[in-house]
């Protein structure tokens, strides 16, 4: 009987996370459709999963989300331009080159270093930095779309969590 109750509790948590993930990502995608801009991209998926599956984790905090993706965005831009890839075909379209590998690896390393140093983890930011450093989204309007989408999903995700009684963790990570 205990196992059945635990299974029902897990199913309920899964439905909560699934429905809210659907709502928040559909909202971001709809904005993208209306603006004809990329407001739905891979790193948003794990971000909303953190919001709704693990809201107690430090990486799920709204501040960590915004700072994390911001750092990832900046590191991606730095590596994209630093390695001269801004006018090249993206790695997924034109093929992975040694320069793409260096830019991608360094952008994730810089993002990891910065977020660890300031103690604001947000692993999905590693995907954001790769999206930029590998040349997938690179124009100024696309980069602004990344920032706008992160702000939108953070506000919508945590707004829904707060409305439904889920609170982010306020505990500082121990070291």
N, C-alpha and C positions, 0 to 999 in steps of 0.2 A: 504494500500500500504506500509506503514512503517513496518508493521509486516512481509510482504513478503521480503523486503530488509534485515531486521534483520535476518530472517530465512536463506536467501541465504548467508549472511556473516558468520553465525554460521556454516552452512554446509561447507563452504569453509575452515574455521578454523578446522573443524572436519576432513575433507579430508586431509588437511596438516598434522595434528597430526597423523592421522591413517597411512598415507603412510610413513612418516618418522619413526614412531615407528616400522612399519613392516620392513623397510630397516635396521635400526640399530639393532633390535633384530635378524633378519635373519643373519646379518653379525656376530654377537656374536655367534649365534648358529652354523654357518658354521665353525668358528674357532674351536669351541668345537668338531664338527664332525671330522675335520681334525686332531685335536690333541688327540681325544678320551678322552676328559676331560670336566667337567661340566662348560662350559662357558655360559650357559643359565640357570638361576635359578630365583625363584619368585621375589626377590627384584629388579631385573632389569626392570620388567614391570612398576611398579609405578615410577621408576626413569625416564624412557624415556617418560612416560606420563607427568611428570612435565616439562621435557625439552620442549616438543612440545605443550602442552596445556596451561602451565602457565609459560612461560619463564621469565616473569617479577617478579616472586616470588623469595625472597632470597633463599628458599630451592632448587630452580632450578639452582643456580649458579654452575659452574663447580667446584669451590673450595669447596663449601658446599657438593657437591656430593662425591668428593674424600675423604675429611676429614670425612664426615658422615659415609660412608661405611668402612673407615679405623678404625674409633673408634668402629663401630659395630663389625667388625671383631675381633679386640683386646678384646673387652668386651666378645664376644662369646667364644673366646679361653680361656680367664681367667676363665669364669664360667664353661666351659666344663672340664678343667683340675682341677679347684678349687673344683669342686664337684665330681671328679673322674669318670667322664662319658666317657672319651676318648676311653675306650675299651668296652663300653657297646653298645648294639643295639640301634639304633636311636629311638626316641620316636614314630615316625610314623610307624616304623616296629615292634618294640617290645612292644609298648604300653607306654602310659604316666605314669610315676612314680612320686611320691612326689619329688624325687631329680631332675627330669627333670623340674617339675614345678618351683622349687626354682631356678635352673640354668637359665631357660628361663626368668622368671620374673625379676631376678636380672640383667641379661644381658641387658634387655630392659631398666631397671631403670638406670643402669650405663651409657648406651649410651645416654639416654635422659638427664641425669645430665650433662655429659660432653659437649654435643652439645649445650645445653641451656647455660651453663656456658661460653663457648667460643663464643656464639652467631653465630653459624653456623648450623642452623636447616636443617635437611634432613630426614623427616619421613621414607622413604623407608629403611633407615639404621636399623630401628627396625626389619625389616624382615631379613636382613642380620645377625644380631646378633642372632636371633632365629634359623636360618638355621645352625649356628655353635653350639650354646649352647645346642640345642636339638639333636645334633649328626647326622645331615643330611649330611653335608660335613665337614670332620674332618681331613683327611690326609694332610700332608704338601703340596702335589701337588694340592689337591682340594682347599686348602686355598689360594695358589698362583693363582689358576684359578679364584677364586673370585676377587682377587685384579686385575688380568689382565683383566678380563671382565669389571670391573668397569672403569678402565682406557680406555679401548677400546670404550665402549659405550659413555663415557664422551667426548672423542676426536671426535668420529664420530658424536654424537648428536649435540655437539656445533659447530663442523665444518660445518655441514649441516645448522644449524640455522644461523651462521654467513654468509655463502655463500648465503643463501636465504634472508638475510637482517634482521633477528631477532637477537636482542642483549639482553644479560642478564642484569638484573637490577644491577646498581652499588650503589644504595641507601642502606645505613645502616638501619637496623630495628630501629624503634623508641621505646623508653621505658619510 
